[in-house]
Amino acid sequence: MLPSWCLVVLAVCVVVRAQTLPETEKTDENGGTLLQQLIARVEKLEREREDRGEAQVAFSASLVTSEQWTHHGPFNTHTTLVFKKVTTNIGNAYNPITGIFTAPRKGLYYIRFTGAVGDSGSLNAALQKNGVSMFEIYDTRGTHGSGSNGMTLVLEQSDQLWITLLSGQSIFDQTRLSTFSGFLVFPM
């Protein structure tokens, strides 16, 4: 993607070049001038650039805000994890109060979850998309082991993603060990 100043320089170069062409080379077979074609192309590129700017979505959050070793679980039921320390939230699609990411537009997204095993000695947690498990991490090596998983997902506008800690499992964090992240690869 070219910065705006590059587009301006390009347009100036095109105008200068067009002025030096013989009249027979200044039009195409449809009667359009080279300059008109290039101006239309630059305008199209500028519109596409603006559209991409609106489409920027990225988030990354850690489970806890404290640098103290903090364990969650085990719980008797499946529990939605709320990643409270937000590092990045471009587009404001991740809610640190609920732990839910809501897709602001249809597109291909890359989502990743990393978790460190807590006091129970085992970790099993799943990424949920509108209540359907999409992928899981699983580690039974004992406390402080970790697992990570990620995938690309086509999300519709308003689809929701969250991480569920399965019952009997635990997770820990120290502001940077257990994270939930994602970004829009491209809109659709």
Protein Blocks (a to p, Z undefined) as FASTA:
>chain_A
ZZfklmmmmmmmmmmmmmmpcfklmpcfkopafklmmmmmmmmmmmmmmmmmmmpccddd
dfblbfbdcdedjdfbdcddddfbdfbdghilacfknopacdfbgcdddddddddddfko
pacddddeehiafbdcddfebghiacdddddddddehiacdddddehiacddehilbccd
dddfbdZZ
